[in-house]
Amino acid sequence: MSLTEQNITLWGDDIPWLAGLREKGLNAFNKAGLPTAKTEAWKYSFKAVGQTENLQIDTAPHECDGHCHHLHDLPFKAYQIHVCDGKLHGEHFDLPQGVSLKPLVEAIYDGDAKAYLNKSFEAEKFPFAALNTAYLEHGFMLVIERGTVVDEPIFIRYHNEHTTNTFNNIRNLIVVESRAKAEIIEYFDGNGIGNINNIVNEIFLSTDSSLQHYKLQSESASTRHISFNSIQQKSGSSYKCFVAQKECTLARHESYIKLMQEGASAEVNGIYKLNSDGVSDITTNIRHLAPHTISNQLVKGVVDGHAKGVFQGQIHIAPDAEQTEGYQLHRALLLSDEGEVDCKPELEIFADDVKCSHGATCGDLDKEQLFYMQSRGININDARRILIEAYLQEVLNKIDNSAVAEWIKAQF
């Protein structure tokens, strides 16, 4: 049985606008279908999606063995939120004044979600986001209220307990109101087997707001992790994203960013490290739709064994987006003959007065540096580890919060 043939009963099917939204999502997915070699945005990693016939869409009530009750041990202070097997855990959250959090179903029922849900992207262009819309139920709405400066990071842990062959759809709405500032850390871990986690974050940044968004993907080796982050930015807003991906069957992080008004800026940086046969895909589409907007991207990867690293980055400059700056760079270390790195940087420029560049490099560790370190008594494995750490450090230095940077580094 395919995903779309399953008989699913979802909360809120009696709400006309929500039922209509889900139907549009399902129609968009059925029209596009699962990615194939002809799907341009997925041509390098479509095979890693794998078979979906035996997957079950998870809409069951939340149950867990209590593991997610415990606070995650962090080397820094943070406000912690748990999402267990795709479902927001708990009813009361220890968050500061000016920050509100509620389950998505509650935000829909209250009417708060309607102004934001599915307002930041075109479902027909993104098949898994369309499928997420068809079955949207689980997730949350997080609002950083006007003028609020959150003093500690908001740490969101997504933990899969022991589910098998489950399709988890999570839809989050994150709203940062005017002059508000926050840091959000998303951490994905767990022991699920053969699951697909399909996460969509719709993020809205109002005038002069700021969001630092960190993500660490560290799930089981058989997981397929597909995340789509759609961001809309107003004048003077700043969005900085850092993504770190470890090995699993597929880890795909896609950013779709619209710089809609003057002075908006976006930064997407990332690292990935693959040692066996996983696939890491970092895809970005940054659309400069107004003058005086800026974007920067730096992604570095390390690929060994039979693994595959993918970077696809598009910068689009609209006709009226004069005096815009857009830069992107991808570098990879390819440490084995069986590994693969695919890179597709794109510039799409329709304005004259702009500064844009893109670049890509791929190579092995420097043999002279390895020889020098060995000649000083450092064994080959330690020498390789030291050089790889130094190679990735350039991107880690992009993280403004040094404690978060050290925590992410320790996971690699």
N, C-alpha and C positions, 0 to 999 in steps of 0.2 A: 504494500500500500504506500502510495506517495504521500508527501507531507500535506498537499492540498486536498487529498481525498479523505483525510481523517475526519471523523465526526466529532467536532470540537464544540463544546458549549462554553462561551466566554461571558464573563460578567459584563453587564452593560449593553447586551445585544438589543435591549428594549429602548435604548436611547437612540433616536433616529439619526442624529448627526454622527454619532460614534459608529453605528452600524454601517452607515454610508461610507465613512472613512475607511473602515476595515474592508468593505467590498471593493473600494477603489484600489486599495493596496493589493488585494488578492488578484484583481483583474490585471494590474500592472505587472505583477510577478508572473502570472500565467502567460502574458504576452511576451515577456522577456525570457522566461525560463531560467533554468540553472545556467551559469556561465559555461561557455565552450571556447574552443580555440579561436572562434570568430568574434568573441566578445573582447573588444580592444582593451578595456580596463582590466580584464582578467586573463589575458592570453598567456601570461607567464606562470600563473599559479592556479588556474582553474582545475587542474588535475588533482590538486591537494584537497579540494572540497570533498571528493570521494562519493560513495554511494549514500543515498538518503532514504532508500526504501524501508529500512528497518528502524529508522528513527521515530521516536514518539514525541509529539509536542507536549511539553509539560505545562499543564494547567491545574495540577492537583494542589490541595491546600498545603500550606507550609508545614513540613515536618523535618526535624533534624535531630541528631544525637546529642546535642548540647555543645558540640565543639565550638560553634560560632558565638556562644555566650561569652567566651573569654575575650578580653581585650588583647589585641595583637601586641607583641613585645616590640616596641619601637625605641630607637635611641634619641627620640625627640618628642616633645609634647604635641598632641594632636587631638582633635575632636573625632571620635571613631564612629563609623556607621558600618553595619554588616548587611550584606546581601547574600543569603544562603540558598543555594540551588535555584538561583534566579529570582528569589523573593526577598523583599525588604524585611529584615528581622527586627521585631520590637514595635512598640507603639509610642514610646516616649524616648526622645533623643536629647542628649546633653549637649546642646548647641548654644552659642552665645546670643545675646540680644541682637536683633536685626537679621537673624538667619532663621528661615523657616524650612521645614522638611515635612513632606507628607507622601504617603504611597500614591502612585499614579491614579489608582482607581478612586481614591478620595479626592484628588485634585480634579478629576473628571466630574465626579458627582457634585463637587462644590462649584464647578464652572470655571475654576482658575486655569485649567489646562487648555481650554478651547482656543484661546487667543494664540497659543504657541504650538500646539500639537500638529505636526506635519506642515508647518509654515515655513520651514527653512530650506527645503529641498524638493525636487521634482521626483516623485516616486518611480516614474517610468525609466529614469536614468540609472537607478541603483536597485538591482533586483533583490538583494538581501534586505535592504531597508524597506522595500515594498512588502516583502514577506513579513518583516517585523511589524509593519503597520497592519497587515491582515490579521495577526494574532496578538496585537498589543493588549496587554493587560497588566503585566508586572513591570515594576520600575518605580521611579519616584519623581517628585518635583521639588527642586531645591531653589530657594530664592534668597539672594543676598540683597537686602533692602537698601534703598537709597542712602548714600553717604556712609554705609557701614564698612569699617575696616576690620576684617577678621584677624585676630591676633595670633592664631595658630592654624596650621594646615587642617583641612577637613579630609580625613583619611577614610576612604571607602574600600572596604575589603569585600571582594566577590569570591565566595568559597563554594566549591562543589563538594558535597560530602562523598557519597558513594554511588551516585547515579550512573546508569549505563545506557548508551545509545539514546540520549535525550537531546531534544532540540529546545534550548532555552532562549526565549526572546525577551529582551530587557529594553525598555524605552525610558530614558531619563530626560527630563527637562531641567535645564540649569539656566536661571535668569539672574544676571548681575545688573542691578539697577544703577542709575546715574551716580557717578563718583564713588561707587563701592569698589572694594578691593578684597580679593580672596586667593588662597592657594587650595587646590584640590589634588589629592593623590588617589589614583585608582590602582588597586593591587588585586591581581587575579591569581588565585592558587586553588589547589584542591586535588582530589583523588578520583574524579570521575573518569570513566572509561568510554572512549568512542563518542563523546558528546560533541555537539556544535553549540557554541555560545555565540549568539547573534545579538550584539549590543549596538544600540543607536543612542547617541547623545545629541540632543538639540540644544545648542548653547546660544544665548542671546546676551550681547554686551551693549549696554546703553552708553550714553555720552560720558566720556572721561572715566569710564570704568576700567578695571584691570583684573585679569584672571591669569594666574600661573597654574598650568594644568600638567601634572606629572602622571605617567602611567608605567607600571611594571607588570608585564605579562609573564607568569611563572607557573603555568598549569601542567597537568600530566602530559606525557609524551604523545598520547593518542588523541588529545583534544584538537578540535578545529575551532579556532578563535577568530571571529569575524567582527570587527568593530568599525562603525561608521560615525564620524564626528562632524556634524554640520553646524557651522558657526556663522552667525550674522553679527556684524560689528557696526556701531554708529560712530559719530565723530569723536576723535580723540581717544578712542578705546584701545586697549592693549591686550593681546592674547599671546601668551608664550606657552608652547607645548613641548614637553620632552617625553619621548616614548622609548622604552627599553624592552626588547623582546628576546626571550629565551626560546629554547628549542621545543617545538611540538609539531604535530602533523601539519598544521597550518596556523600561522599567526599573521593576520592581516589587519593593519591599522590604516584607515583611510580618513583623510582630513579634507573637508569641503568647506572652504572659507570664503565668505563674501565680505570684502571691505567696501561698505556701502556708502560711507561718507568721509569727508576730508579728515586727514590726520589720523585715521585708523592704522594700526600696525599689527602685524602677525609674525610669529616666529615658530617654526616647527623643526625641532632637532631630535635626533634619535640614534640609538645604537642597537645592533643585534649581534648575537653570537651563536653560531650553529656548529655542532661537533659531529653530528651523525647523519641523519637523513631528513631533517625537518625543512620546512619552508617558512621564511620570513618575508613578508611583503609590506613595505611602507609606501603608501600611495598618497599623493597630495594634489589638490587642485585649488589654487589660490586665485581668486578673481578680484582684480583691482577695478572697481566700478566707479571710483571717484578720484579727483586729483589729490596729490600730496599724500599718498598712502605708501606704506613700506612693508615689504615682506623679506624674510630671510629663512633659509633652510640649510641645515648641515646634518647629514646622515652618514654614519660610518658602520661598516659591518665586518664580521670575521666569519669565514665559511670554511669548514673542514669536512672530511668524509664525503658523503654523497649528498650533502645538503645544498639548498638553493637559497640565495638571497636576491630579493627583488626591490628595486626602487623605481617608482614612477612619479615624476613631479612635473606638474604643469603650472605655469604662471600665465594668466590671461590679463591683458591690459585693454580695457575698454576704450573706445574712441575718445571720450572726454576725460580720461584719467591722465591728464598731463602732470609732469613733474613727479612721476611715480618712480619708486625704486623697488626692484625685485631681484633677489639673488638666491641661487640654489647650488649646492655642491654635494655629490655623493662619492664616497671613497670606500673601497672594500679590499680586505686581505683575502686572497684565495689560496688556501694552504694545502690543497690536494688537487690531483689531476681529475678526480671524479666529481668535484664540487662544481657549482655553477653560480654565476652572478649575472643578472639581467638588469640593465639600467636604461631608462627611457626619460631623459629630461626634455622638456618642451617649453618654448617661449611662443606665446601667441599675442602679438603686439599690434594694436590698431591706433596707437597714438605716437606722436613724433618726439616730444620732449620727455624722454624717459631714460632711466639707467637700469639696465638688466643684464644679467649674465647667468650662465649655467656651466657646470663642468662635471666630469666623472673620471675616476681613475680606478684601476684594479691591478694588484700585484701581490707578490709574496713578501715574506719577511726578508729584511736585508741580510744576506749571508755574511757580509763583512762584519756587521754588528754582532751577529751570532758567534762568529769565530772569535772576535775580540773578547766577548764576555766569557766564552769557554776558556780562552787563554788566561783569564783571570780567576779561574777555578769555579766558575758557575756552570752547573750541569746544563745540558741542552734543554731539558723540560723547563727548568727555572728561567733560563734565558728567553725562551719563547714566551713564557707567561709574562715576564717583565716587559718585553717589547710590545706585546698585545695590550697590556694595561696602559702603557705610555701612549700607544696609538689611539685608544679610546678616550684617553683623558681630555683631549681637546674638546670633545663634545660634552663630556661631563662638566667641564668648566663653564659651560653655557647655563648651568643651573644656578640660579641666584641664591637658593637656600643651601648652604654648605652641608648642613646636617642631612638633608634629603639626598644630596649628591653622594655623600659617603655611604648612606644606607643602600642606595641603588648600586653603587660600585661594589659593595660587599656581596651582593647577590651574584655577581659575575666572576 
